[in-house]
Amino acid sequence: MSLRRNKPEERPGLDGSAMSSAFGDQLIALLPRLRRFARGLSGSAHEADDLVQAACERALSRQDQFQEGTRFDSWLFRIVQTIWIDQLRARNVRKEDAEIDGDLLGSDESVRRADARLALAEVRRAVSRLPVEQRTVLMLVTVEGLSYKEAAEVAKVPVGTIMSRLARARAALQGQLEAGGGLRRSTDDAEA
């Protein structure tokens, strides 16, 4: 008869080391939020998927760096953000332009749905023109629902900086959308 200690179940990780079930389960549960955050940063579903995959690989290979008692989601958002910034820097060095997701146009759906897609595309373009710091804060607070304090922990800046960046991001978005004619509306909606 053997005695078993109550320790978390382990399974092999990517690098052959043991990965705890709890770590893997938390990572899997967080994937939709990571993808949404990455999509907001990159503006492209394809780039977002690549970004999340790279972040998952990094998290799995460096799970020993995660400090128990800290927020797992903040740690992973920070990994996504770091990888995204590294990719932007690499693009700037190579002088590459970010791709714009072109699959938003050409829908055979109703006029309202087409208008909504055009408006969404306009907002995405406006968000993509924001500086990286403002875009990151906008995604963390408005899309992911993190508090200012939590966003400050992810970005490793003071709370006041988060508030300032968010205010500037919102003002810049409003200015861009107003300069571009605002969100497109049908004439019926404008008269109502």
TABELTA-V542141 format. One record per run of one state. SS is the DSSP state (H for helix, E for strand, - for the rest). FROM is the first residue (numbers start at 0). LEN is the number of residues. Records with the same first field share a line. If there is no record, write none. Layout:
SS->FROM-LEN + FROM-LEN
//
This chain:
-->0-9 + 12-5 + 42-2 + 61-1 + 65-6 + 94-16 + 128-3 + 143-4 + 155-3 + 179-7 + 191-1
E->9-3 + 17-3
H->20-22 + 44-17 + 62-3 + 71-23 + 110-18 + 131-12 + 147-8 + 158-21 + 186-5
//
